[in-house]
Amino acid sequence: MVEPVKGYTREETAPAPATRFNPLNRLVDAVPPESNASRSFNSLVESLLSSPSRDRATLAELRATLTCWRDNDAKLQPLLQSSYLLKENSALSVTLSQLGSTGLQALDYLERNEPIPTDWKSAQLALIADARKPKSQLLLMVVPAVQRLVEGIPATTK
């Protein structure tokens, strides 16, 4: 779900200046430059929102993915906190979990064909804006798709 920061900003966002002696043992060093999983998720969201029939299989796949994201942080936090190298990724895991919850709520509104309350929508868009910021020199590449889910449902005036 993540990719390294773009546009040669890795040095600017580094916790310490890079030298040739720095070990390449962080998550940002291991992830590929492009996330196939996020590309697949983005395609599912586009497919769901562009189809007036709301394909049940697509909804089920999206719900399973979002549930995994929401629940994974609780399982991952003990591991993240037990390692100096992994601890820096804690905020990234929390943010992905929050995006999972947001996406699940948006799917609920979509499945019930209900408009979403404006205050809920604005709160989720603020969370999404924060999720766009790099964490540990990584970007969550599913943020635009979750934003499209939230914005793809009409809002009420509550």
C-alpha atoms as an extended CHARMM CRD file, in Angstrom:
* protein
*
       158  EXT
         1         1  MET       CA              0.0000000000        0.0000000000        0.0000000000  PROA      1               0.0000000000
         2         2  VAL       CA              3.0270000000        2.2860000000        0.2610000000  PROA      2               0.0000000000
         3         3  GLU       CA              5.6300000000        3.7850000000       -2.0210000000  PROA      3               0.0000000000
         4         4  PRO       CA              8.7110000000        5.8720000000       -1.2270000000  PROA      4               0.0000000000
         5         5  VAL       CA              8.3190000000        9.6500000000       -1.3890000000  PROA      5               0.0000000000
         6         6  LYS       CA              8.5420000000       11.0760000000       -4.8930000000  PROA      6               0.0000000000
         7         7  GLY       CA             10.5060000000       13.7340000000       -6.7170000000  PROA      7               0.0000000000
         8         8  TYR       CA             13.8610000000       13.2740000000       -5.0280000000  PROA      8               0.0000000000
         9         9  THR       CA             12.4410000000       14.4110000000       -1.6630000000  PROA      9               0.0000000000
        10        10  ARG       CA             13.8110000000       11.4300000000        0.2230000000  PROA      10              0.0000000000
        11        11  GLU       CA             16.8760000000       13.3380000000        1.4010000000  PROA      11              0.0000000000
        12        12  GLU       CA             14.7670000000       16.2760000000        2.5490000000  PROA      12              0.0000000000
        13        13  THR       CA             12.4590000000       14.0380000000        4.5770000000  PROA      13              0.0000000000
        14        14  ALA       CA             15.1950000000       11.8480000000        6.0570000000  PROA      14              0.0000000000
        15        15  PRO       CA             15.4560000000       11.6970000000        9.8570000000  PROA      15              0.0000000000
        16        16  ALA       CA             19.2430000000       12.1560000000        9.5480000000  PROA      16              0.0000000000
        17        17  PRO       CA             21.5980000000       13.0400000000        6.6940000000  PROA      17              0.0000000000
        18        18  ALA       CA             22.3790000000       10.0510000000        4.5230000000  PROA      18              0.0000000000
        19        19  THR       CA             25.9170000000        8.7860000000        4.2180000000  PROA      19              0.0000000000
        20        20  ARG       CA             27.4000000000        5.7930000000        2.4970000000  PROA      20              0.0000000000
        21        21  PHE       CA             27.5830000000        4.1180000000        5.9150000000  PROA      21              0.0000000000
        22        22  ASN       CA             23.8200000000        4.1850000000        6.4840000000  PROA      22              0.0000000000
        23        23  PRO       CA             22.4030000000        0.6610000000        6.4160000000  PROA      23              0.0000000000
        24        24  LEU       CA             19.5000000000        0.1380000000        4.0390000000  PROA      24              0.0000000000
        25        25  ASN       CA             17.3760000000       -1.6770000000        6.6180000000  PROA      25              0.0000000000
        26        26  ARG       CA             14.2790000000        0.5000000000        6.8950000000  PROA      26              0.0000000000
        27        27  LEU       CA             10.8820000000       -0.1620000000        5.3470000000  PROA      27              0.0000000000
        28        28  VAL       CA             11.4110000000        2.6920000000        2.8820000000  PROA      28              0.0000000000
        29        29  ASP       CA             14.5140000000        0.8800000000        1.6440000000  PROA      29              0.0000000000
        30        30  ALA       CA             12.5930000000       -2.3430000000        1.0080000000  PROA      30              0.0000000000
        31        31  VAL       CA              9.3790000000       -1.2520000000       -0.7120000000  PROA      31              0.0000000000
        32        32  PRO       CA              9.2020000000       -1.1900000000       -4.4940000000  PROA      32              0.0000000000
        33        33  PRO       CA              8.8660000000        2.1810000000       -6.2350000000  PROA      33              0.0000000000
        34        34  GLU       CA              5.3000000000        1.3530000000       -7.2970000000  PROA      34              0.0000000000
        35        35  SER       CA              2.5750000000       -0.4230000000       -5.3460000000  PROA      35              0.0000000000
        36        36  ASN       CA              0.6650000000       -2.9920000000       -7.3730000000  PROA      36              0.0000000000
        37        37  ALA       CA             -1.6840000000       -3.6320000000       -4.4430000000  PROA      37              0.0000000000
        38        38  SER       CA             -2.7170000000        0.0160000000       -4.2860000000  PROA      38              0.0000000000
        39        39  ARG       CA             -3.1590000000        0.1140000000       -8.0510000000  PROA      39              0.0000000000
        40        40  SER       CA             -5.4970000000       -2.8740000000       -7.7960000000  PROA      40              0.0000000000
        41        41  PHE       CA             -7.4510000000       -1.2510000000       -4.9500000000  PROA      41              0.0000000000
        42        42  ASN       CA             -7.7490000000        2.0070000000       -6.8980000000  PROA      42              0.0000000000
        43        43  SER       CA             -9.1250000000        0.0710000000       -9.8960000000  PROA      43              0.0000000000
        44        44  LEU       CA            -11.7300000000       -1.6330000000       -7.7050000000  PROA      44              0.0000000000
        45        45  VAL       CA            -12.9170000000        1.7050000000       -6.3510000000  PROA      45              0.0000000000
        46        46  GLU       CA            -13.1190000000        3.1750000000       -9.8530000000  PROA      46              0.0000000000
        47        47  SER       CA            -15.0520000000        0.1390000000      -11.0440000000  PROA      47              0.0000000000
        48        48  LEU       CA            -17.5060000000        0.3860000000       -8.1530000000  PROA      48              0.0000000000
        49        49  LEU       CA            -18.1370000000        4.1040000000       -8.5040000000  PROA      49              0.0000000000
        50        50  SER       CA            -18.4730000000        4.0560000000      -12.2920000000  PROA      50              0.0000000000
        51        51  SER       CA            -21.0150000000        1.2160000000      -12.3110000000  PROA      51              0.0000000000
        52        52  PRO       CA            -24.5960000000        2.1420000000      -11.4780000000  PROA      52              0.0000000000
        53        53  SER       CA            -25.3700000000       -1.4900000000      -10.5540000000  PROA      53              0.0000000000
        54        54  ARG       CA            -22.8080000000       -1.6750000000       -7.6790000000  PROA      54              0.0000000000
        55        55  ASP       CA            -21.3640000000       -5.1120000000       -8.3800000000  PROA      55              0.0000000000
        56        56  ARG       CA            -21.6510000000       -7.3220000000       -5.2620000000  PROA      56              0.0000000000
        57        57  ALA       CA            -18.3240000000       -9.0600000000       -5.8860000000  PROA      57              0.0000000000
        58        58  THR       CA            -16.4990000000       -5.7260000000       -6.0940000000  PROA      58              0.0000000000
        59        59  LEU       CA            -18.2160000000       -4.5070000000       -2.9180000000  PROA      59              0.0000000000
        60        60  ALA       CA            -17.2510000000       -7.7140000000       -1.1030000000  PROA      60              0.0000000000
        61        61  GLU       CA            -13.6240000000       -7.4790000000       -2.2350000000  PROA      61              0.0000000000
        62        62  LEU       CA            -13.3880000000       -3.8250000000       -1.1960000000  PROA      62              0.0000000000
        63        63  ARG       CA            -15.0080000000       -4.5780000000        2.1600000000  PROA      63              0.0000000000
        64        64  ALA       CA            -12.5720000000       -7.4450000000        2.8260000000  PROA      64              0.0000000000
        65        65  THR       CA             -9.5690000000       -5.2550000000        1.9830000000  PROA      65              0.0000000000
        66        66  LEU       CA            -10.7690000000       -2.3240000000        4.0840000000  PROA      66              0.0000000000
        67        67  THR       CA            -11.5700000000       -4.6280000000        7.0220000000  PROA      67              0.0000000000
        68        68  CYS       CA             -8.0610000000       -6.0730000000        6.8150000000  PROA      68              0.0000000000
        69        69  TRP       CA             -6.5650000000       -2.5720000000        6.9480000000  PROA      69              0.0000000000
        70        70  ARG       CA             -8.7810000000       -1.5370000000        9.8550000000  PROA      70              0.0000000000
        71        71  ASP       CA             -7.9790000000       -4.6290000000       11.9190000000  PROA      71              0.0000000000
        72        72  ASN       CA             -4.3070000000       -5.0500000000       11.0130000000  PROA      72              0.0000000000
        73        73  ASP       CA             -3.0350000000       -2.1650000000       13.1430000000  PROA      73              0.0000000000
        74        74  ALA       CA             -4.1180000000       -3.8190000000       16.4070000000  PROA      74              0.0000000000
        75        75  LYS       CA             -2.1780000000       -6.9470000000       15.4240000000  PROA      75              0.0000000000
        76        76  LEU       CA              0.8390000000       -5.0430000000       14.1340000000  PROA      76              0.0000000000
        77        77  GLN       CA              1.3850000000       -2.4810000000       16.9220000000  PROA      77              0.0000000000
        78        78  PRO       CA              3.0400000000       -4.9210000000       19.3960000000  PROA      78              0.0000000000
        79        79  LEU       CA              5.5770000000       -5.8710000000       16.7260000000  PROA      79              0.0000000000
        80        80  LEU       CA              6.1420000000       -2.2670000000       15.6780000000  PROA      80              0.0000000000
        81        81  GLN       CA              6.7270000000       -1.1550000000       19.2530000000  PROA      81              0.0000000000
        82        82  SER       CA              9.1740000000       -3.9810000000       19.9510000000  PROA      82              0.0000000000
        83        83  SER       CA             11.6660000000       -2.9320000000       17.2730000000  PROA      83              0.0000000000
        84        84  TYR       CA             13.5790000000        0.3110000000       16.9620000000  PROA      84              0.0000000000
        85        85  LEU       CA             13.5900000000        0.0290000000       13.1740000000  PROA      85              0.0000000000
        86        86  LEU       CA              9.8990000000       -0.7290000000       12.8870000000  PROA      86              0.0000000000
        87        87  LYS       CA              8.6700000000        1.7840000000       15.4560000000  PROA      87              0.0000000000
        88        88  GLU       CA              8.9050000000        4.6360000000       12.9630000000  PROA      88              0.0000000000
        89        89  ASN       CA              6.1640000000        2.9360000000       10.9020000000  PROA      89              0.0000000000
        90        90  SER       CA              3.6340000000        3.0100000000       13.7300000000  PROA      90              0.0000000000
        91        91  ALA       CA              1.9180000000        6.1910000000       12.5150000000  PROA      91              0.0000000000
        92        92  LEU       CA              1.6970000000        4.7420000000        9.0110000000  PROA      92              0.0000000000
        93        93  SER       CA             -0.0960000000        1.6640000000       10.3320000000  PROA      93              0.0000000000
        94        94  VAL       CA             -2.5120000000        3.7720000000       12.3980000000  PROA      94              0.0000000000
        95        95  THR       CA             -3.3000000000        5.9430000000        9.3840000000  PROA      95              0.0000000000
        96        96  LEU       CA             -3.9830000000        2.9150000000        7.1650000000  PROA      96              0.0000000000
        97        97  SER       CA             -6.3040000000        1.5680000000        9.8680000000  PROA      97              0.0000000000
        98        98  GLN       CA             -8.1800000000        4.8780000000        9.9660000000  PROA      98              0.0000000000
        99        99  LEU       CA             -8.4860000000        4.8470000000        6.1810000000  PROA      99              0.0000000000
       100       100  GLY       CA             -9.9050000000        1.3270000000        6.4140000000  PROA      100             0.0000000000
       101       101  SER       CA            -12.5570000000        2.4970000000        8.8890000000  PROA      101             0.0000000000
       102       102  THR       CA            -13.4020000000        5.4980000000        6.7340000000  PROA      102             0.0000000000
       103       103  GLY       CA            -13.7050000000        3.3500000000        3.6390000000  PROA      103             0.0000000000
       104       104  LEU       CA            -15.9340000000        0.8340000000        5.4130000000  PROA      104             0.0000000000
       105       105  GLN       CA            -18.2510000000        3.5790000000        6.6170000000  PROA      105             0.0000000000
       106       106  ALA       CA            -18.4060000000        5.0100000000        3.0950000000  PROA      106             0.0000000000
       107       107  LEU       CA            -19.2750000000        1.5650000000        1.7160000000  PROA      107             0.0000000000
       108       108  ASP       CA            -22.0350000000        1.2450000000        4.3190000000  PROA      108             0.0000000000
       109       109  TYR       CA            -23.5750000000        4.5240000000        3.1600000000  PROA      109             0.0000000000
       110       110  LEU       CA            -23.1790000000        3.4580000000       -0.4590000000  PROA      110             0.0000000000
       111       111  GLU       CA            -24.7930000000        0.0420000000        0.0780000000  PROA      111             0.0000000000
       112       112  ARG       CA            -27.7130000000        1.5390000000        2.0050000000  PROA      112             0.0000000000
       113       113  ASN       CA            -27.9860000000        4.2140000000       -0.7030000000  PROA      113             0.0000000000
       114       114  GLU       CA            -27.9760000000        6.8920000000        1.9950000000  PROA      114             0.0000000000
       115       115  PRO       CA            -26.4700000000       10.3460000000        1.7190000000  PROA      115             0.0000000000
       116       116  ILE       CA            -23.6350000000       10.9140000000        4.1630000000  PROA      116             0.0000000000
       117       117  PRO       CA            -23.8250000000       13.6500000000        6.7960000000  PROA      117             0.0000000000
       118       118  THR       CA            -21.8020000000       16.7250000000        5.8060000000  PROA      118             0.0000000000
       119       119  ASP       CA            -20.0360000000       16.8530000000        9.1750000000  PROA      119             0.0000000000
       120       120  TRP       CA            -18.9180000000       13.2270000000        8.8050000000  PROA      120             0.0000000000
       121       121  LYS       CA            -17.7220000000       13.9020000000        5.2760000000  PROA      121             0.0000000000
       122       122  SER       CA            -15.7100000000       16.9670000000        6.2930000000  PROA      122             0.0000000000
       123       123  ALA       CA            -14.1340000000       15.0780000000        9.2300000000  PROA      123             0.0000000000
       124       124  GLN       CA            -13.1230000000       12.2070000000        6.9410000000  PROA      124             0.0000000000
       125       125  LEU       CA            -11.7220000000       14.5650000000        4.3110000000  PROA      125             0.0000000000
       126       126  ALA       CA             -9.5720000000       16.1870000000        7.0340000000  PROA      126             0.0000000000
       127       127  LEU       CA             -8.2820000000       12.7290000000        8.0310000000  PROA      127             0.0000000000
       128       128  ILE       CA             -7.6010000000       11.9790000000        4.3620000000  PROA      128             0.0000000000
       129       129  ALA       CA             -5.6990000000       15.2530000000        3.9460000000  PROA      129             0.0000000000
       130       130  ASP       CA             -3.4670000000       14.2450000000        6.8570000000  PROA      130             0.0000000000
       131       131  ALA       CA             -3.0310000000       10.7500000000        5.3930000000  PROA      131             0.0000000000
       132       132  ARG       CA             -1.5770000000       12.3010000000        2.2120000000  PROA      132             0.0000000000
       133       133  LYS       CA              1.4640000000       13.5420000000        4.1430000000  PROA      133             0.0000000000
       134       134  PRO       CA              4.5650000000       11.3360000000        4.0580000000  PROA      134             0.0000000000
       135       135  LYS       CA              5.2580000000        9.2220000000        7.1220000000  PROA      135             0.0000000000
       136       136  SER       CA              8.6400000000        7.5230000000        7.5180000000  PROA      136             0.0000000000
       137       137  GLN       CA              9.4760000000        8.7380000000        4.0100000000  PROA      137             0.0000000000
       138       138  LEU       CA              6.5640000000        6.6650000000        2.6710000000  PROA      138             0.0000000000
       139       139  LEU       CA              3.3140000000        7.5990000000        0.9690000000  PROA      139             0.0000000000
       140       140  LEU       CA              0.0610000000        5.6730000000        1.3420000000  PROA      140             0.0000000000
       141       141  MET       CA             -0.9640000000        5.2170000000       -2.2670000000  PROA      141             0.0000000000
       142       142  VAL       CA             -4.5720000000        4.2490000000       -1.4890000000  PROA      142             0.0000000000
       143       143  VAL       CA             -5.4800000000        7.6750000000       -0.1060000000  PROA      143             0.0000000000
       144       144  PRO       CA             -6.9120000000        8.9930000000       -3.4180000000  PROA      144             0.0000000000
       145       145  ALA       CA             -9.1680000000        5.9390000000       -3.7780000000  PROA      145             0.0000000000
       146       146  VAL       CA            -10.5400000000        6.2670000000       -0.2380000000  PROA      146             0.0000000000
       147       147  GLN       CA            -11.1210000000        9.9610000000       -0.9140000000  PROA      147             0.0000000000
       148       148  ARG       CA            -13.0480000000        9.0720000000       -4.0860000000  PROA      148             0.0000000000
       149       149  LEU       CA            -15.1990000000        6.6790000000       -2.0370000000  PROA      149             0.0000000000
       150       150  VAL       CA            -16.0390000000        9.4230000000        0.4530000000  PROA      150             0.0000000000
       151       151  GLU       CA            -16.6120000000       12.0600000000       -2.2100000000  PROA      151             0.0000000000
       152       152  GLY       CA            -18.5690000000        9.6840000000       -4.4430000000  PROA      152             0.0000000000
       153       153  ILE       CA            -21.5570000000        9.6370000000       -2.0870000000  PROA      153             0.0000000000
       154       154  PRO       CA            -23.8900000000       12.6310000000       -1.9410000000  PROA      154             0.0000000000
       155       155  ALA       CA            -23.8900000000       14.5080000000        1.3730000000  PROA      155             0.0000000000
       156       156  THR       CA            -26.8550000000       15.6430000000        3.4360000000  PROA      156             0.0000000000
       157       157  THR       CA            -27.0090000000       19.0960000000        4.9760000000  PROA      157             0.0000000000
       158       158  LYS       CA            -26.8380000000       17.9350000000        8.6110000000  PROA      158             0.0000000000
